[in-house]
Amino acid sequence: MLKSFFRPRSSPRSQATLRGGQRRKTCLQLEQLEERRLLAGNVTITLVTIPQAVEGQLSSPALTASFTDTSGIAATGLTATIDYGDGTPLATATVSKIGTTAYHVTNDHTFLEESGSTVPPGAFNVTLHVFETATPATNTDTNVSQAQVLDAPLSPGNPVSAGTPQVFKGVGGTSTSGGALTALNTFETAIGGANNGGNAPATPLTTGFRDINWDGVNLTGTDFGGPPNTTVIDSGKTVAIPLNRFQERGVYFGAVYAVSTDAQSGGSFADTNANVSGLFTSFSRHNTFAMFNDNGIDFKFVLPSVHTTTLVSAASRGFGAIFINNQVLGIGSTGSSSIEYFHGATSLGKFAVPTGTPGQAEFLGVLFNDPNVTNVFITCGTDVIFRFDGTTFSTSGASDNTLSSHNLVVTDDFVYPEPVAIANGFPIVSGAAGTTNAAVAVTPGVARPFTGVVGTFSDADPHGNAHDYTATINWGDGHLTNGTITANAQGGFDVSGTNTYATPGRFAISVDVADFGGGPGLGGSNPTQSVTNTANVLDANHSFVQALFNDFLGRGGSTAELDGWVSQLAMIGQQGVANAIVRSHEGLTHTVDGFYVQFLGRAAQGGEEQGFVMQLQTGGTQEQVLTELLSSAEFAGHANSLPGAGADSNTNFVKALYTLLLHRAANNTEVNMDVTGLQMGVSRAAVAAGVLFSTEFRGDEVTLFAGTLLDRTSTPSAAEVAGWIGGNQDLLTIEAMFAGSAEYFQNG
């Protein structure tokens, strides 16, 4: 850069001359050129990776990319934006420098909807734009890639939470001592109850646990009735067992698996792969369990039942297993085996099996708070032990070499809490589901139109709504209808429908749900779910008793309970049965419990309601019980807390009586009259009794009985109401008379 400079002038003479006539010299000094250059790197995107995503679930990362910039500037001088093509705002990704001119891009994203299910599958066009922040128009590159977003899976029942499960782990030893045995025993103790094993007859139990140790499997080909049930792989050494081999113990396998003995030379499975010789010694003598052609074992829980009967979907609180030879791999700190627990399609967690030394036993068990585990997937090692095509077996060639990340693993003892029947199960095999011992979801009456919820499902997509799905109901009696879908308070969706059964009996109801985003597509999106339930269609007598249970006990009756009360009909009649159930200890407790909720705003605690129950059992009336409850100090406090309550407790008390008993507001005249009475010494019990015994309250209760117990859609006439309340019967007696009437028998 050139700069001009001169000395300051010393006189007002001409600038062009100095004293003596000399001219002033103008000097020029050449300075070094200032180093300035524009950013001129070339940005080039070299790789973009977009993993397959699931709608409504965070993809982390949703996109990764690599690019170069010949300028080699800092990552802070670069910007990467992503348009995911799904209507969400432009995202700014994280840029990091990984080399002299090399950079990495990463970003997380949640796709709110699936990309479609066309073939080839629909996809979102994802646009990645990388540029130097200072010169975005010139030093830039753009890439357009596609993101395939699958529809979120549907699951049977309402959403479930894994909570915080108990995890049990142990390593080493045998079935007589050691860390694995200690962990297994601790797991069984945590479950509680007895070892139900394979109790005969094979029926569901209410407590305890089941185990499978494979030692009862005969390896000569005669097991389970012989062929075609059992397939001999190597006679006397290794066989393949059928899917239902342990249905009696509540397990149904997803594929045919193998059982092998360690009594053979080289130990278990040494006949199928010489590389495992000396590696697999059983935990409980002498058989072990593994797969062929792959390294995964999956099974579903079913109700324990004879293997020739139809399967019933079930669930357990957890599962544990002995593994043999699970070792630390050459890279990393964990072994190669794991157990993943599922509720339908929803994973409840995947847990790593503890690691041991070559040939050592390891135990992993996980116990959840509730019986939500419907199916289990076990990963054993990294490689296939052997291959079998149904006729000939061949070694896989795999060997156990953990330094090169190859680990061969088998299993031994399985242990799990007793499987229990669940509503909203899923099909185990094609065809109608089993109904024996299954949980009953609905109890329609024969020849009576039934409308109600017959299935529940949930969607892993948190943005799902009832309009996203369709449902078809197979009622099990030859009728097929479309279902109505509504969201429920538990975060799931209910499917309801209407059907009339012509005959009594148990029917398997199958509900097939499809998501409009649906279609399997190319890549596996499968937004459909089948839910199975059981309808117990009752004849007129059983339906009558079931209605009494529902209305007065707040629950359905078991088969034995219904049969017992039906047998009483011939002796004491409909009125006798109705009165007995209404006035039973359970019925009266249910009634009084309702009073606590309705009038005190809370549930009864610690059996405190039993004093009132005893009063009703020994001749007291419902009105007397309510009078005591409504005149209590607690009710007065509750009245003071109700909406609209003021400063005067007497006024609040009177208004609360009218609101909670007559379901209307008291007018000024009524309030003033009762408050004046209280101020003059009338007891609160007397004021409460005045409302309870009023024609208005008793008439309202009769009208309520007609609607809720007789399913009437119109209000009873004044004459009919007067006929019910004109006598001396207390309200509980009137209610029992409604329940024993011919109209209730027909319509209840």
C-alpha positions in Angstrom: 0.0 0.0 0.0 1.4 3.5 -0.9 1.4 6.3 1.7 2.3 9.9 1.2 4.0 11.9 4.0 5.9 15.2 4.6 7.1 17.4 7.4 4.7 20.0 8.8 5.0 23.4 7.1 6.9 26.1 9.0 5.7 29.3 7.3 2.9 30.5 5.3 4.9 30.4 2.1 3.9 28.5 -0.9 3.9 24.7 -0.2 5.7 24.3 -3.5 9.0 26.0 -2.4 11.2 26.1 0.6 13.3 29.0 1.9 16.1 29.8 -0.6 13.8 28.9 -3.5 14.1 25.2 -3.1 11.1 23.0 -3.9 9.6 20.8 -1.2 10.2 17.1 -1.8 7.3 14.7 -1.7 8.4 11.2 -0.6 6.6 7.9 -1.3 7.2 4.9 1.0 6.3 1.4 -0.2 4.8 -0.7 2.6 4.2 -4.5 2.6 0.8 -5.5 1.1 -1.7 -6.4 3.8 -2.5 -10.1 3.7 -6.2 -10.4 2.9 -7.9 -13.1 0.9 -11.5 -14.3 0.5 -12.6 -17.8 1.7 -12.4 -19.8 -1.4 -12.7 -23.4 -0.5 -14.6 -26.0 -2.5 -17.3 -27.8 -0.4 -18.1 -31.3 -1.6 -20.5 -33.7 0.1 -19.0 -37.2 -0.2 -21.4 -39.4 1.8 -24.9 -39.2 3.3 -26.4 -42.0 5.4 -30.1 -41.9 6.6 -31.0 -45.0 8.7 -34.5 -46.4 8.3 -36.8 -44.6 10.8 -40.1 -45.2 12.6 -42.8 -42.6 12.8 -43.2 -40.8 16.1 -39.9 -42.2 17.5 -36.7 -40.2 17.8 -34.1 -41.3 15.2 -30.6 -40.7 16.7 -29.0 -40.0 14.4 -31.5 -39.4 11.7 -28.8 -38.3 9.3 -25.0 -38.5 9.1 -22.8 -37.2 6.4 -19.2 -36.6 5.4 -17.9 -33.7 3.3 -14.7 -31.9 2.4 -13.7 -28.3 2.2 -10.4 -27.5 0.5 -10.1 -24.3 2.6 -9.6 -26.4 5.8 -11.4 -23.8 7.9 -12.7 -24.4 11.4 -16.0 -26.2 11.8 -17.5 -23.1 13.2 -17.1 -21.4 9.9 -19.4 -24.0 8.2 -23.2 -24.4 8.3 -25.2 -27.6 7.5 -29.0 -27.4 7.2 -31.4 -30.2 6.6 -34.9 -30.1 5.1 -36.4 -33.5 6.0 -39.1 -33.2 3.5 -41.8 -34.0 6.0 -43.1 -30.4 6.6 -41.1 -29.8 9.8 -38.9 -26.6 10.0 -35.4 -26.5 8.6 -33.0 -28.1 10.9 -29.4 -27.0 11.7 -27.1 -30.0 12.0 -23.9 -30.4 14.1 -20.6 -30.0 12.0 -17.3 -31.3 13.4 -13.9 -31.3 11.8 -12.3 -34.8 11.6 -9.3 -34.1 9.3 -7.4 -31.4 7.6 -10.1 -30.8 5.1 -12.6 -33.5 6.2 -15.8 -32.9 8.2 -18.7 -34.8 9.7 -22.4 -33.9 10.0 -24.9 -35.4 12.4 -28.5 -34.6 13.4 -31.4 -36.2 15.3 -35.0 -36.0 14.1 -38.5 -37.3 14.7 -40.6 -38.0 11.7 -44.2 -37.4 12.7 -45.7 -39.6 10.0 -44.6 -42.6 7.9 -43.4 -42.0 4.4 -45.9 -44.4 2.8 -46.1 -48.0 1.8 -45.9 -48.0 -1.9 -43.6 -50.5 -3.7 -40.9 -49.4 -3.9 -41.6 -47.7 -0.6 -42.5 -44.1 -0.5 -39.9 -41.9 1.0 -39.2 -38.3 2.1 -36.8 -36.4 0.1 -34.2 -35.1 2.5 -32.1 -32.1 1.4 -28.7 -31.5 3.0 -27.1 -28.1 2.3 -23.6 -27.5 3.5 -21.9 -24.1 3.0 -19.2 -21.8 4.3 -21.1 -19.4 6.5 -19.2 -16.3 5.1 -19.9 -17.2 1.5 -23.1 -19.3 1.4 -23.8 -18.5 -2.3 -20.5 -19.7 -3.8 -18.8 -22.2 -1.4 -21.6 -24.7 -1.0 -22.8 -28.2 -1.9 -26.3 -29.8 -1.8 -27.4 -33.4 -1.6 -30.8 -34.9 -1.9 -31.3 -38.4 -0.4 -34.4 -40.4 0.6 -35.6 -41.3 4.1 -37.9 -44.4 4.5 -40.0 -44.0 7.6 -42.0 -47.0 8.7 -45.4 -47.0 10.3 -45.0 -47.5 14.1 -46.0 -50.9 15.3 -49.3 -51.7 17.0 -49.5 -53.8 20.1 -52.3 -55.6 21.9 -53.8 -54.0 24.9 -53.1 -50.6 26.5 -49.5 -49.2 26.6 -47.5 -50.9 29.3 -44.5 -49.7 31.2 -41.5 -51.9 32.1 -41.1 -49.9 35.3 -37.9 -50.8 37.1 -37.4 -54.5 36.9 -35.3 -56.7 39.2 -32.2 -58.1 37.4 -30.5 -61.3 38.6 -27.1 -62.3 37.4 -24.5 -65.0 38.4 -21.5 -66.7 36.9 -19.8 -70.1 37.4 -20.5 -73.4 39.1 -22.9 -76.2 38.5 -26.4 -77.2 39.5 -25.1 -77.9 43.0 -23.1 -74.8 43.8 -21.7 -71.6 42.4 -22.6 -68.1 41.3 -25.0 -69.1 38.5 -27.0 -71.4 40.9 -27.1 -68.7 43.6 -28.6 -66.2 41.1 -31.1 -68.8 39.8 -32.2 -69.6 43.3 -32.5 -65.9 44.2 -34.7 -65.4 41.1 -37.0 -68.2 42.1 -37.3 -66.9 45.6 -38.2 -63.5 44.3 -41.0 -65.0 42.2 -42.3 -66.9 45.2 -44.4 -70.0 45.5 -43.6 -73.6 44.4 -41.9 -75.0 41.3 -45.0 -76.0 39.3 -42.9 -77.9 36.8 -45.0 -79.9 34.4 -47.8 -80.6 36.9 -50.4 -83.1 35.4 -52.9 -82.4 34.3 -51.5 -79.4 32.6 -53.6 -76.5 33.8 -52.9 -72.9 34.8 -52.0 -72.3 38.4 -52.3 -69.0 40.4 -48.9 -68.9 42.0 -45.4 -70.2 41.7 -43.1 -70.7 38.7 -42.3 -73.1 35.9 -39.0 -74.5 34.7 -37.7 -76.4 31.7 -34.3 -78.2 31.9 -34.6 -80.3 28.7 -33.5 -83.5 30.5 -36.9 -85.2 29.9 -36.4 -85.0 26.2 -35.7 -88.4 24.8 -32.9 -88.4 22.1 -33.7 -91.7 20.4 -36.6 -90.4 18.3 -39.4 -91.6 20.6 -39.9 -88.3 22.4 -43.3 -86.7 22.3 -44.8 -89.6 20.3 -41.9 -89.8 17.9 -42.1 -88.6 14.3 -43.5 -86.4 13.0 -43.4 -84.6 16.3 -39.8 -85.2 17.0 -37.1 -85.1 14.3 -33.9 -87.0 14.9 -30.8 -85.1 13.9 -28.3 -87.6 15.3 -29.9 -90.5 17.1 -29.1 -90.7 20.8 -27.2 -87.4 20.7 -29.2 -84.6 19.2 -32.9 -84.1 18.2 -35.2 -81.3 17.1 -38.3 -80.7 19.1 -41.7 -79.3 17.9 -43.1 -75.9 18.7 -45.5 -77.2 21.2 -43.2 -79.5 23.0 -43.6 -77.6 26.3 -47.1 -76.2 25.9 -47.9 -78.1 29.1 -45.5 -75.7 30.8 -46.8 -72.6 29.2 -44.2 -72.0 26.4 -44.7 -72.1 22.6 -41.6 -71.8 20.5 -41.3 -69.7 17.4 -39.3 -72.3 15.5 -38.0 -75.9 15.8 -35.0 -76.0 18.1 -32.5 -78.6 19.1 -31.7 -80.6 22.3 -28.4 -82.3 22.7 -26.7 -84.4 25.4 -23.3 -83.8 27.0 -23.0 -87.5 27.6 -21.7 -87.9 24.1 -18.0 -87.7 23.3 -17.0 -84.0 23.3 -20.1 -82.8 25.1 -23.4 -81.3 23.8 -23.6 -80.6 20.1 -20.1 -82.0 19.5 -21.6 -84.4 17.0 -22.9 -81.5 14.9 -19.8 -79.3 15.2 -16.4 -80.7 16.2 -15.2 -77.2 17.0 -17.3 -77.2 20.2 -15.8 -80.3 21.6 -15.3 -79.9 25.4 -17.1 -76.6 25.4 -20.7 -77.3 26.4 -21.3 -79.2 29.6 -24.9 -79.1 30.9 -25.8 -77.2 34.0 -28.5 -79.7 35.0 -27.6 -83.1 33.7 -27.5 -84.0 30.8 -29.2 -82.0 28.0 -28.7 -78.5 26.7 -30.8 -76.4 24.3 -29.8 -74.4 21.2 -30.8 -73.4 17.7 -29.6 -74.4 14.3 -29.3 -72.4 11.1 -29.2 -69.2 13.2 -28.4 -68.0 16.8 -31.7 -66.8 18.1 -34.5 -68.4 20.2 -37.9 -66.9 20.4 -41.0 -68.1 22.2 -44.4 -66.9 23.4 -46.1 -67.6 26.7 -49.3 -69.6 26.6 -51.6 -70.9 29.3 -50.3 -74.3 30.4 -52.5 -76.9 28.7 -52.5 -80.3 27.0 -50.6 -79.9 23.8 -53.4 -81.3 21.7 -55.7 -78.4 22.8 -56.0 -74.9 21.3 -53.5 -72.4 22.5 -54.5 -69.5 24.8 -52.3 -66.4 24.8 -50.8 -65.6 28.2 -48.2 -63.4 29.9 -45.6 -63.8 32.7 -43.8 -61.4 35.0 -40.4 -62.3 33.6 -38.0 -65.0 32.5 -34.5 -66.3 33.3 -32.1 -68.8 31.7 -28.8 -70.5 32.2 -26.3 -69.9 29.4 -23.1 -71.9 28.7 -19.9 -70.2 27.4 -21.0 -66.6 27.1 -17.6 -64.8 27.0 -16.2 -61.3 26.6 -15.5 -60.6 22.9 -12.1 -59.3 21.7 -13.5 -55.8 21.2 -15.7 -54.3 23.9 -16.5 -55.3 27.5 -19.6 -57.3 27.1 -20.5 -60.8 26.0 -22.4 -61.8 22.9 -25.7 -63.0 24.4 -28.8 -61.2 25.6 -32.5 -61.6 26.5 -35.1 -59.2 25.2 -38.5 -59.1 26.7 -41.6 -58.0 24.8 -45.3 -57.1 25.3 -46.5 -57.9 21.8 -44.3 -55.8 19.5 -43.2 -53.4 22.3 -39.8 -54.1 23.8 -39.7 -54.0 27.6 -35.9 -54.0 27.6 -32.9 -55.9 26.3 -30.5 -57.2 28.9 -26.9 -58.5 28.5 -26.0 -61.9 29.8 -23.1 -61.8 32.3 -19.8 -63.1 31.0 -17.6 -66.0 32.2 -14.7 -68.1 31.2 -14.7 -70.8 28.4 -17.4 -73.5 29.2 -18.7 -71.7 32.3 -22.3 -71.4 33.2 -24.0 -67.9 33.4 -27.5 -67.0 34.6 -29.6 -64.0 33.7 -33.1 -63.4 35.0 -35.3 -60.3 34.9 -38.5 -59.9 37.0 -41.0 -57.2 36.2 -43.7 -55.8 38.5 -46.7 -57.1 36.4 -47.3 -60.0 34.1 -46.7 -58.0 30.9 -44.2 -60.2 29.2 -45.9 -62.0 26.3 -42.9 -63.1 24.3 -39.1 -63.4 24.6 -36.2 -63.3 22.2 -32.8 -64.9 23.2 -29.6 -64.2 21.3 -27.0 -66.9 21.9 -23.5 -65.9 20.9 -22.5 -64.6 17.5 -22.4 -67.7 15.2 -24.5 -70.6 14.1 -23.4 -73.9 15.7 -24.6 -76.2 12.9 -27.0 -76.4 10.0 -29.9 -78.8 9.4 -32.2 -79.1 6.4 -34.6 -81.6 7.9 -32.7 -84.6 6.8 -29.0 -84.0 7.0 -26.9 -81.9 9.4 -23.6 -80.2 8.7 -21.2 -78.2 10.7 -21.4 -74.5 10.3 -17.6 -74.3 10.4 -17.8 -71.8 13.2 -15.4 -72.0 16.1 -15.3 -70.3 19.5 -12.6 -67.6 19.2 -13.5 -64.5 21.2 -10.3 -62.7 20.3 -11.7 -62.5 16.7 -15.3 -61.9 18.0 -16.7 -65.4 17.6 -18.6 -66.9 20.5 -20.7 -70.0 20.4 -23.3 -70.3 23.2 -26.1 -72.7 24.2 -28.7 -72.6 27.0 -29.9 -74.9 29.7 -32.5 -74.3 32.5 -35.4 -71.9 31.8 -37.3 -70.4 34.7 -40.3 -68.1 34.7 -43.3 -67.0 36.8 -46.5 -69.0 36.1 -48.1 -67.7 32.9 -51.5 -66.1 33.4 -54.4 -65.4 31.1 -54.6 -61.9 29.7 -57.2 -59.9 27.9 -56.3 -58.6 24.5 -53.8 -61.4 23.7 -52.4 -61.9 20.3 -52.7 -65.0 18.0 -50.2 -67.7 18.7 -51.0 -69.6 15.5 -53.5 -69.0 12.7 -57.1 -69.9 13.2 -59.4 -69.4 16.2 -57.7 -68.8 19.5 -58.3 -71.1 22.4 -61.0 -70.2 25.0 -60.4 -72.8 27.8 -59.3 -71.0 30.9 -58.9 -67.8 28.9 -59.7 -64.4 30.4 -63.3 -63.5 29.6 -63.6 -60.0 28.1 -67.3 -59.8 27.6 -70.4 -61.8 28.7 -73.2 -61.2 26.2 -76.6 -62.8 26.8 -77.9 -65.3 24.2 -80.3 -63.8 21.7 -79.7 -60.3 23.1 -78.0 -57.6 21.1 -74.6 -56.9 22.7 -72.7 -53.7 22.2 -69.4 -53.2 24.0 -65.6 -53.1 23.9 -64.1 -56.3 22.5 -60.5 -55.3 22.0 -57.8 -52.8 23.0 -54.6 -51.9 21.2 -51.9 -49.3 21.4 -49.6 -47.6 18.9 -45.9 -46.9 19.3 -46.6 -43.6 17.4 -47.3 -41.0 20.1 -49.2 -38.9 17.5 -51.6 -41.7 16.6 -55.4 -41.0 16.9 -58.5 -43.0 16.5 -59.1 -41.8 13.0 -55.8 -43.4 11.9 -57.2 -47.0 12.1 -59.8 -49.4 10.9 -60.9 -52.5 12.7 -62.7 -55.7 11.7 -64.3 -57.9 14.4 -64.7 -61.7 13.9 -67.1 -62.6 16.6 -66.4 -66.3 16.4 -69.9 -67.3 15.5 -69.7 -66.7 11.8 -70.5 -62.9 12.1 -68.0 -60.3 10.9 -68.5 -56.6 11.5 -66.5 -53.4 11.4 -65.5 -52.0 14.7 -65.7 -48.4 16.2 -62.4 -47.1 17.5 -62.1 -44.6 20.4 -59.2 -43.4 22.5 -59.2 -44.5 26.1 -57.9 -42.9 29.3 -54.9 -45.3 29.5 -53.3 -44.1 26.3 -54.6 -46.9 24.1 -57.5 -47.4 21.8 -60.7 -49.5 22.3 -62.5 -51.3 19.6 -66.3 -51.8 20.1 -69.0 -53.4 18.1 -72.4 -55.0 18.1 -73.4 -58.6 17.7 -76.2 -61.0 18.7 -75.2 -64.5 19.6 -77.8 -67.2 18.8 -76.4 -69.9 21.2 -74.6 -69.9 24.5 -71.0 -70.9 24.9 -67.5 -69.5 24.7 -66.4 -67.8 21.5 -63.0 -66.6 20.4 -63.3 -62.9 19.3 -60.5 -61.8 16.9 -60.1 -58.1 16.2 -57.8 -57.1 13.2 -56.6 -53.5 13.4 -55.0 -51.7 10.4 -53.3 -48.3 10.3 -54.2 -46.2 7.3 -50.4 -45.6 7.0 -50.3 -49.3 6.5 -49.1 -51.9 4.2 -46.0 -54.0 4.7 -44.2 -52.2 2.0 -40.6 -53.0 1.0 -38.5 -53.2 4.1 -41.0 -54.5 6.6 -43.4 -51.8 7.9 -46.3 -53.8 9.3 -48.8 -51.5 10.9 -51.4 -54.2 11.6 -52.3 -56.0 14.8 -54.6 -58.9 15.7 -56.1 -58.9 19.2 -57.8 -61.9 20.6 -60.4 -62.1 23.4 -63.0 -64.5 24.7 -66.8 -64.0 24.8 -68.7 -66.1 27.3 -72.2 -66.1 25.9 -74.7 -66.8 28.7 -78.1 -68.4 28.6 -80.9 -66.4 30.2 -80.4 -67.7 33.8 -76.6 -67.2 33.7 -77.0 -63.8 32.1 -79.4 -62.7 34.9 -76.9 -63.7 37.6 -74.0 -62.1 35.7 -76.0 -58.8 35.5 -76.5 -59.0 39.3 -72.7 -59.4 39.8 -71.9 -56.5 37.5 -74.5 -54.2 39.0 -74.2 -55.0 42.7 -70.7 -56.4 43.2 -68.9 -54.3 40.5 -67.4 -57.4 38.9 -68.1 -60.4 36.7 -68.8 -63.7 38.2 -66.7 -66.8 37.7 -68.1 -69.8 36.0 -68.4 -71.6 39.3 -70.1 -68.6 41.0 -72.6 -68.2 38.2 -73.4 -72.0 38.1 -73.9 -71.9 41.9 -76.4 -69.1 41.9 -78.3 -70.5 38.8 -78.8 -73.7 40.7 -80.5 -71.7 43.5 -83.0 -70.2 41.1 -85.3 -73.2 41.2 -85.4 -73.1 45.0 -85.6 -69.4 45.9 -86.6 -67.8 42.6 -85.3 -64.7 40.9 -86.2 -62.4 43.7 -84.5 -64.6 46.3 -81.3 -64.7 44.3 -81.3 -61.0 43.7 -81.9 -60.2 47.3 -79.2 -62.6 48.4 -76.6 -61.0 46.1 -77.6 -57.4 46.9 -77.5 -58.0 50.6 -74.4 -60.2 50.6 -71.4 -59.0 52.6 -69.6 -58.2 49.3 -72.7 -56.5 47.9 -73.2 -54.3 50.9 -69.5 -53.4 51.1 -69.7 -52.4 47.4 -72.7 -50.2 48.2 -71.1 -48.5 51.2 -67.8 -48.0 49.4 -69.8 -46.1 46.8 -71.3 -43.8 49.5 -67.8 -42.9 50.7 -66.8 -41.9 47.2 -70.0 -40.0 46.4 -70.5 -38.1 49.6 -67.0 -37.8 51.1 -65.0 -37.6 47.9 -62.6 -40.4 48.9 -62.4 -44.2 49.1 -63.0 -46.0 52.3 -59.7 -47.1 54.0 -58.7 -49.8 56.3 -62.1 -51.5 56.5 -63.7 -48.4 58.1 -66.9 -49.0 56.1 -67.5 -52.4 57.8 -69.4 -50.8 60.7 -72.0 -49.5 58.3 -72.0 -52.9 56.5 -72.7 -54.6 59.7 -75.5 -52.1 60.5 -77.2 -53.0 57.1 -76.7 -56.7 57.8 -78.4 -56.5 61.1 -81.6 -54.7 60.0 -80.4 -51.1 59.5 -81.6 -49.2 56.4 -79.7 -47.4 53.7 -81.3 -44.2 54.8 -80.1 -44.6 58.3 -76.5 -45.2 57.1 -76.6 -42.2 54.9 -78.0 -40.0 57.7 -75.0 -40.9 59.9 -72.6 -40.3 57.0 -74.1 -37.0 56.0 -74.3 -35.6 59.5 -70.6 -36.4 60.2 -68.0 -33.8 60.8 -66.1 -35.1 57.7 -69.1 -34.5 55.5 -69.3 -30.9 56.8 -65.7 -30.4 56.0 -66.2 -31.8 52.5 -69.2 -29.5 52.0 -67.0 -26.5 52.8 -64.5 -27.5 50.1 -67.1 -28.0 47.3 -67.1 -25.5 44.4 -69.2 -22.4 45.3 -68.9 -22.9 49.0 -68.9 -19.7 51.1 -67.9 -18.7 54.6 -71.0 -20.1 56.4 -70.7 -23.8 57.1 -74.5 -24.3 57.7 -75.2 -22.8 54.2 -72.5 -25.0 52.7 -74.0 -28.1 54.4 -77.5 -27.5 53.1 -76.3 -26.7 49.6 -74.2 -29.9 49.5 -77.2 -32.0 50.5 -79.2 -30.7 47.6 -76.3 -31.0 45.1 -75.2 -34.5 46.1 -78.6 -36.0 46.9 -81.1 -34.2 44.5 -78.5 -33.3 41.8 -79.7 -29.7 41.7 -79.0 -26.5 43.4 -81.2 -25.5 46.4 -83.2 -22.3 45.9 -83.0 -19.4 48.4 -86.2 -20.4 50.2 -84.9 -24.0 50.8 -81.5 -22.8 52.0 -83.0 -20.1 54.3 -85.5 -22.5 55.8 -82.9 -25.3 56.6 -80.2 -22.8 57.8 -82.8 -21.2 60.1 -83.7 -24.6 61.5 -80.0 -25.3 62.2 -79.6 -22.0 63.9 -82.6 -22.8 66.1 -81.1 -26.1 67.2 -82.3 -28.6 64.6 -79.6 -31.3 64.2 -77.8 -31.8 60.9 -79.0 -35.4 61.1 -82.6 -34.2 61.0 -82.0 -31.9 58.1 -80.2 -34.7 56.2 -83.1 -37.1 57.0 -85.6 -34.6 55.7 -84.0 -34.7 52.3 -83.4 -38.5 52.3 -87.0 -39.2 53.1 -88.4 -36.6 50.8 -90.7 -37.6 47.9 -88.3 -35.9 45.5 -85.2 -37.9 46.6 -87.1 -41.2 46.7 -88.7 -40.5 43.3 -85.4 -39.6 41.8 -83.9 -42.9 43.1 -86.7 -44.9 41.6 -86.3 -43.2 38.2 -82.5 -43.9 38.4 -83.2 -47.6 39.1 -85.5 -47.8 36.1 -82.8 -46.5 33.8 -79.7 -48.2 35.2 -81.2 -51.6 36.2 -84.0 -52.0 33.6 -82.3 -50.2 30.7 -85.4 -48.0 30.1 -84.9 -45.0 27.9 -88.0 -43.2 29.0 -88.9 -41.9 32.5 -91.4 -44.0 34.5 -94.8 -42.4 34.9 -95.7 -40.5 38.0 -98.2 -43.2 39.0 -95.5 -45.9 38.7 -93.1 -43.8 40.8 -95.7 -43.2 43.4 -96.5 -46.9 43.6 -92.8 -47.7 44.4 -92.3 -45.0 47.0 -95.8 -45.0 48.6 -95.0 -48.0 50.9 -92.7 -48.3 53.8 -89.8 -50.0 52.0 -86.4 -48.6 52.3 -84.4 -47.8 49.2 -82.2 -50.9 49.3 -85.3 -53.1 49.5 -86.8 -51.2 46.5 -83.6 -51.6 44.6 -83.5 -55.4 45.3 -87.1 -55.6 44.1 -86.2 -54.0 40.8 -83.3 -56.5 40.5 -85.6 -59.4 41.1 -88.3 -58.3 38.6 -89.2 -60.1 35.4 -88.2 -56.9 33.5 -84.7 -57.0 35.0 -84.4 -60.7 34.1 -85.3 -59.8 30.5 -83.4 -56.6 30.0 -80.8 -56.3 32.8 
